[in-house]
Amino acid sequence: MRNSSRRQFVKSSVAATLTAPLNASLAASLLREPGSLDEAARAVPSDSAAVSIKKGVLLGMLPEKLSIADRFKMAHDVGFEVVQAPTATDERIAEEIKKSADAASMRIDSVMNMAHWKYPLSSGDPAVVEQSLAGMRTSLRNAKLWGADAVLLVPAVVNPQTSYREAWTRSQEQIRKLIPLAEELKVVIAIEEVWNKFLLSPLEMVTYIEEFRSPWIKSWFDVGNVVLYGYPQDWIRTLGKRIVKVHLKDFKRKENGYAWVNLGEGDVDWQAVRQAFGEIAFSGSAIVELESGDEAYLRDVSNRVDRLLLARP
């Protein structure tokens, strides 16, 4: 859709399609964002960002039988540049993770917050919410200790007890309580789209993030999570510069269901994804989120990232 007709469409249809509290902010972001993003897309070569994307792996993908130090060493040896580590509530383990990463010359790039599923910020139970906030505060402090610059957060869960509107308002209220600490520590809170029945389109994600009016709230984009109901390349272009980190995985539709598969073996159009990242000049980290495996498997995964996303031979 051309820019002029898109803007006209937004003006005529936003009021009819969205609930009242979200209308003004979404309309403003839609009218502002697409034109500038389209211009940027035309100006930037499609693969220009690939050379600056950092290739990463989850700490949990590395063999559990190894020590923490050996897991970091293996990540380095098979070709990864950064690691995403889970929240460490034990200070001794947090220190061990830091020392192991330093010894292997590996950067801990981000933290996977571990409290948001069991204790969602959208819960109507104050005790559950406080557990969730405590988990995020620990994750933010882990990030500072480890030299990471982002913490992944699943912001809310919609379920029979929590409506979509409640998930939106409750989670935003609680996240705003975390922004001062994020700013103090210089760590971004990165909101991820997952199968939580929440933030089901890139336009909603844009609005949700924009309403915070804070540089410390960004998007953590997962390439595989949206394939069931959308196109990763569309999400990438719509979210644009709001994307601070990326998860890589692949998704395969089947006649009797679906499966998570290795990179390049599913329905993700990796060429289109690579082009979209180039158009927004993404230069953050792309971290593989797959099942764990041995050294040969991890080396193969690393090579797949090179070929599919980074356009390396």
Phi and psi in degrees as a GROMACS rama.xvg file:
@    title "Ramachandran Plot"
@    xaxis  label "Phi"
@    yaxis  label "Psi"
@TYPE xy
-67.0307  157.113  ARG-2
-56.3841  -46.1126  ASN-3
-64.3377  -44.2671  SER-4
-70.2083  -32.6977  SER-5
-62.9287  -45.6417  ARG-6
-62.0598  -39.7027  ARG-7
-64.9263  -41.8187  GLN-8
-60.9116  -44.3464  PHE-9
-59.9983  -47.2455  VAL-10
-58.7935  -37.0202  LYS-11
-86.1545  -21.7285  SER-12
-114.906  -18.4154  SER-13
-58.5897  -45.3113  VAL-14
-61.8045  -31.9313  ALA-15
-83.2625  -20.7478  ALA-16
-106.092  -15.9117  THR-17
-119.546  155.007  LEU-18
-69.9582  153.039  THR-19
-56.1357  -43.7016  ALA-20
-63.0397  -19.5007  PRO-21
-99.521  -10.5104  LEU-22
-59.2645  -53.7497  ASN-23
-63.1766  -45.922  ALA-24
-69.9624  -38.2626  SER-25
-67.5567  -43.8244  LEU-26
-59.4233  -42.2044  ALA-27
-63.6833  -42.6689  ALA-28
-69.5615  -36.1157  SER-29
-66.6164  -42.3744  LEU-30
-69.015  -29.4348  LEU-31
-85.454  -42.2003  ARG-32
-77.608  -47.7522  GLU-33
-59.584  -40.6874  PRO-34
-60.3382  -47.9327  GLY-35
-66.0206  -36.3899  SER-36
-70.0013  -40.2735  LEU-37
-61.8222  -40.7929  ASP-38
-63.6468  -41.773  GLU-39
-63.8849  -38.973  ALA-40
-62.144  -38.8797  ALA-41
-71.13  -25.8593  ARG-42
-88.7264  -21.9403  ALA-43
-103.778  127.856  VAL-44
-56.6445  144.564  PRO-45
-62.6116  -33.7178  SER-46
-106.595  15.6365  ASP-47
-67.6772  -26.5382  SER-48
-85.028  -15.3239  ALA-49
-58.6246  -36.9368  ALA-50
-67.0371  -21.2382  VAL-51
-103.537  -1.20716  SER-52
-74.2456  131.11  ILE-53
-87.6477  131.352  LYS-54
-91.1972  122.047  LYS-55
-128.775  171.101  GLY-56
-143.55  148.027  VAL-57
-70.7455  139.804  LEU-58
-58.5916  -33.8064  LEU-59
-69.7266  -13.1659  GLY-60
-80.7315  -14.9149  MET-61
-85.9883  148.224  LEU-62
-55.2283  125.116  PRO-63
-64.6652  -25.9251  GLU-64
-67.3777  -19.2584  LYS-65
-82.4436  156.849  LEU-66
-68.3771  164.057  SER-67
-59.6221  -40.8342  ILE-68
-61.8496  -43.4915  ALA-69
-70.3187  -28.8395  ASP-70
-67.3095  -42.4861  ARG-71
-65.0745  -40.1014  PHE-72
-62.2432  -41.2611  LYS-73
-64.2883  -42.0169  MET-74
-56.0463  -43.2434  ALA-75
-65.5497  -45.4704  HIS-76
-66.1527  -30.9439  ASP-77
-89.7598  0.348691  VAL-78
111.362  4.66514  GLY-79
-82.9981  151.857  PHE-80
-103.224  -29.9216  GLU-81
-138.865  163.605  VAL-82
-130.344  141.382  VAL-83
-101.962  124.312  GLN-84
-108.584  149.82  ALA-85
-79.057  162.981  PRO-86
-53.8652  133.685  THR-87
-115.327  107.441  ALA-88
-80.8495  -21.6159  THR-89
-88.8251  120.824  ASP-90
-62.0327  -33.7576  GLU-91
-66.5385  -40.2038  ARG-92
-68.3366  -38.5671  ILE-93
-59.7704  -42.1038  ALA-94
-67.6474  -38.298  GLU-95
-64.2337  -40.3563  GLU-96
-61.8713  -43.5245  ILE-97
-62.4102  -48.0663  LYS-98
-63.6669  -39.2323  LYS-99
-66.216  -41.8274  SER-100
-63.9345  -44.5058  ALA-101
-61.6984  -42.2082  ASP-102
-64.5401  -31.3674  ALA-103
-92.247  3.35474  ALA-104
56.7357  39.1073  SER-105
-112.86  137.756  MET-106
-91.1074  130.957  ARG-107
-81.8412  111.961  ILE-108
-89.3337  -28.0809  ASP-109
-163.095  167.758  SER-110
-119.905  133.684  VAL-111
-90.226  102.957  MET-112
-61.2234  135.77  ASN-113
-108.706  0.26323  MET-114
-100.627  -7.74368  ALA-115
-78.9777  -18.2513  HIS-116
-83.2682  -50.7652  TRP-117
-70.4001  -33.5264  LYS-118
-126.018  77.1945  TYR-119
-71.8859  144.423  PRO-120
-64.728  -18.5326  LEU-121
-86.4769  -0.906598  SER-122
-63.0541  149.449  SER-123
-85.2647  -1.77733  GLY-124
-96.4664  114.237  ASP-125
-56.1297  -34.0469  PRO-126
-66.8828  -39.3018  ALA-127
-65.6006  -43.4326  VAL-128
-61.9508  -40.7235  VAL-129
-66.2692  -36.3769  GLU-130
-61.6588  -41.025  GLN-131
-65.8615  -44.3355  SER-132
-62.1567  -41.4935  LEU-133
-62.3319  -40.4889  ALA-134
-62.9062  -40.3974  GLY-135
-68.4977  -37.8183  MET-136
-63.5626  -40.4589  ARG-137
-63.0197  -43.0333  THR-138
-62.2835  -41.8948  SER-139
-64.0151  -39.4558  LEU-140
-73.2155  -34.621  ARG-141
-56.1822  -46.3489  ASN-142
-58.9064  -43.4032  ALA-143
-63.118  -44.2391  LYS-144
-61.7667  -41.6909  LEU-145
-86.0098  -8.99545  TRP-146
83.2268  16.3558  GLY-147
-81.6524  157.561  ALA-148
-117.783  9.65345  ASP-149
-155.304  148.98  ALA-150
-122.547  127.652  VAL-151
-77.0437  133.589  LEU-152
-133.589  126.255  LEU-153
-85.4931  113.079  VAL-154
-76.4632  -26.3916  PRO-155
-163.423  164.28  ALA-156
-133.343  122.696  VAL-157
-89.9882  129.126  VAL-158
-151.603  -177.67  ASN-159
-58.4309  -23.7371  PRO-160
-90.4089  -18.8923  GLN-161
-127.767  115.794  THR-162
-75.2929  167.338  SER-163
-60.403  -45.2608  TYR-164
-63.8584  -41.1819  ARG-165
-64.2127  -40.7699  GLU-166
-59.3171  -41.7761  ALA-167
-64.1293  -55.7119  TRP-168
-70.9899  -41.5187  THR-169
-65.4124  -46.172  ARG-170
-66.1724  -40.3237  SER-171
-62.5836  -41.4103  GLN-172
-58.9852  -42.7712  GLU-173
-75.059  -39.0695  GLN-174
-63.0097  -35.8576  ILE-175
-60.3947  -27.9023  ARG-176
-70.0782  -23.0246  LYS-177
-90.3448  -17.2432  LEU-178
-59.9879  -42.6535  ILE-179
-57.4445  -39.9159  PRO-180
-69.619  -41.4325  LEU-181
-59.3161  -42.3346  ALA-182
-66.3569  -42.0331  GLU-183
-61.003  -41.3824  GLU-184
-88.0296  -9.48775  LEU-185
61.5034  47.5182  LYS-186
-126.824  128.13  VAL-187
-79.2779  138.941  VAL-188
-90.7246  114.399  ILE-189
-106.672  113.961  ALA-190
-82.8361  124.143  ILE-191
-104.68  144.006  GLU-192
-89.682  122.165  GLU-193
-136.322  -177.529  VAL-194
-83.4675  63.7778  TRP-195
-114.529  13.152  ASN-196
61.7212  30.5754  LYS-197
-141.934  145.331  PHE-198
53.0412  64.7665  LEU-199
-86.7498  -0.870789  LEU-200
-141.644  156.904  SER-201
-64.8812  -28.1893  PRO-202
-67.1295  -39.3841  LEU-203
-66.2187  -40.4365  GLU-204
-60.694  -42.6398  MET-205
-57.6117  -49.3981  VAL-206
-62.9084  -45.0462  THR-207
-57.5247  -45.9028  TYR-208
-70.102  -43.297  ILE-209
-62.5288  -31.4489  GLU-210
-66.9416  -18.5128  GLU-211
-74.5087  -26.7603  PHE-212
52.0786  45.5323  ARG-213
-138.213  134.769  SER-214
-71.438  -5.83585  PRO-215
-95.5582  4.09914  TRP-216
-117.782  117.862  ILE-217
-133.961  -172.573  LYS-218
-107.573  135.63  SER-219
-103.219  110.618  TRP-220
-96.7562  128.681  PHE-221
-105.134  116.86  ASP-222
-62.168  -40.8742  VAL-223
-80.1389  -27.4549  GLY-224
-65.4547  -23.5586  ASN-225
-98.6736  -3.6758  VAL-226
-63.9463  -31.4414  VAL-227
-62.2714  -32.6802  LEU-228
-132.701  12.1329  TYR-229
-167.749  -165.317  GLY-230
-125.98  122.075  TYR-231
-53.1779  -41.3787  PRO-232
-62.6863  -32.3596  GLN-233
-68.7766  -45.2479  ASP-234
-59.7986  -43.583  TRP-235
-60.3065  -47.3197  ILE-236
-66.4347  -36.2392  ARG-237
-72.9339  -43.1861  THR-238
-72.3266  -34.4139  LEU-239
54.8953  -130.019  GLY-240
-68.7879  -7.2034  LYS-241
-71.6766  -19.4539  ARG-242
-74.2622  122.092  ILE-243
-107.588  -29.8099  VAL-244
-144.543  164.555  LYS-245
-138.507  142.356  VAL-246
-105.033  139.685  HIS-247
-112.542  123.138  LEU-248
-157.376  170.732  LYS-249
-125.904  155.957  ASP-250
-137.3  131.521  PHE-251
-122.087  120.713  LYS-252
-77.9467  141.13  ARG-253
-131.228  164.622  LYS-254
-60.4352  -35.851  GLU-255
-108.853  22.1026  ASN-256
148.905  -135.512  GLY-257
-158.317  171.341  TYR-258
-153.318  147.23  ALA-259
-83.1373  129.7  TRP-260
-130.237  172.837  VAL-261
-67.7817  159.102  ASN-262
-58.1697  131.811  LEU-263
88.9569  -2.87116  GLY-264
-110.413  8.05872  GLU-265
-121.031  -152.827  GLY-266
-95.7488  -0.30037  ASP-267
-66.5565  129.953  VAL-268
-86.9154  92.0712  ASP-269
-67.3471  -31.5576  TRP-270
-64.6066  -42.2388  GLN-271
-67.1527  -38.5694  ALA-272
-63.6981  -46.1164  VAL-273
-60.546  -41.9151  ARG-274
-64.7199  -41.4602  GLN-275
-63.9147  -41.6846  ALA-276
-62.8234  -36.9956  PHE-277
-64.1095  -39.7749  GLY-278
-65.7628  -33.3181  GLU-279
-93.3677  3.27341  ILE-280
55.1552  45.1496  ALA-281
-66.8186  131.006  PHE-282
-134.729  24.8123  SER-283
-89.6154  -148.349  GLY-284
-107.012  142.408  SER-285
-116.26  110.948  ALA-286
-110.744  124.618  ILE-287
-70.4695  133.597  VAL-288
-126.455  85.7229  GLU-289
-130.666  -178.51  LEU-290
-66.5159  159.166  GLU-291
-76.2002  165.555  SER-292
-171.212  -177.159  GLY-293
-85.2604  -175.281  ASP-294
-62.3629  -41.3296  GLU-295
-63.3378  -42.5158  ALA-296
-62.985  -45.8386  TYR-297
-65.7717  -36.5247  LEU-298
-65.1508  -38.636  ARG-299
-65.0251  -43.2006  ASP-300
-60.5786  -43.854  VAL-301
-58.6147  -43.2597  SER-302
-66.0989  -33.5742  ASN-303
-65.5607  -39.8863  ARG-304
-61.5725  -43.4499  VAL-305
-55.6685  -48.0698  ASP-306
-74.2277  -45.0668  ARG-307
-83.5004  -37.8197  LEU-308
-105.71  -39.7761  LEU-309
-95.899  -2.69194  LEU-310
56.6655  38.4321  ALA-311
-101.299  146.712  ARG-312
